[in-house]
Amino acid sequence: METFKVKLSSGREVEINEEAVTVLNEYVRTQITLEEMTRRLGLTSWEEAYELIKQVPAWVMWTPISIYKRT
């Protein structure tokens, strides 16, 4: 899987790698909270998590991690 980075307004860059995609997949498919996503991705606040969700393309969040692993 090719990784890419998302730059947040706080200046922090979040690498979208296999681990991050796994968390994003779980977020869109289940009811984990923004606070839980913040903790698992090492962000500082739920606002950063929300901003990340707004910036990551939807297809990245909805594509199963097993498909990413094949490429």
C-alpha positions, -999 to +999 in steps of 0.1 A: +000+000+000+013+034-009+011+059+020+004+096+018+002+124+043-026+147+053-016+181+067-040+194+094-045+231+102-026+226+134+005+219+113+006+183+121+010+158+093-008+124+096+006+096+076-022+075+060-007+040+062-021+005+068-027+012+105-045+045+099-066+029+072-076+002+096-088+027+121-106+048+095-123+016+082-135+008+117-147+044+122-169+043+091-183+008+097-188+008+135-196+033+162-162+042+175-161+077+187-138+105+175-122+104+209-113+067+204-100+074+169-079+103+184-064+080+209-056+052+184-041+075+158-021+096+184-039+128+176-043+156+202-080+162+200-112+151+185-111+182+164-080+169+146-097+136+141-127+153+125-105+174+103-087+143+092-119+126+083-129+156+062-096+156+043-092+118+036-110+107+004-140+086+012-128+057-010-098+053+013-120+050+044-145+025+027-120+003+009-113-028+030-077-032+043-075-066+027-077-050-008-049-026+002-027-055+013-029-071-021-014-041-039 
